[in-house]
Amino acid sequence: MVSVTARKIRDHGREHGSLGVGRVYAGYLISYPIVGRGMVIFRDPNGHRMVTTPVRRVLGAFDGDKLYVETENSVYQLTFRGEMQVAPQRAVASHAT
């Protein structure tokens, strides 16, 4: 989980103009965006979240402080405000064959 600010920088899914462009969403990104799945940002402890349409592509280096995410309807600039916190992985027994 990482603290992130997402700014909508393009809206190409609407015919009514640029509704919502420039809007800022601050919260926590549970996992990095995955092509084909919606991006989810949890915005507060009460469970409010922002869910996008499926991601088309992700631009930028994952180790940088900015990432650009294009969805079916919009483009977001993600600015990371902290280090990615990874939950400890469980040890998995492997069996030699």
Beta strands, then each sheet from edge to edge (+ up, - down):
strand 1: 2-11
strand 2: 24-29
strand 3: 38-42
strand 4: 49-59
strand 5: 66-71
strand 6: 74-80
sheet 1: 1+ 2- 3+ 4- 5+ 6- 1+
end
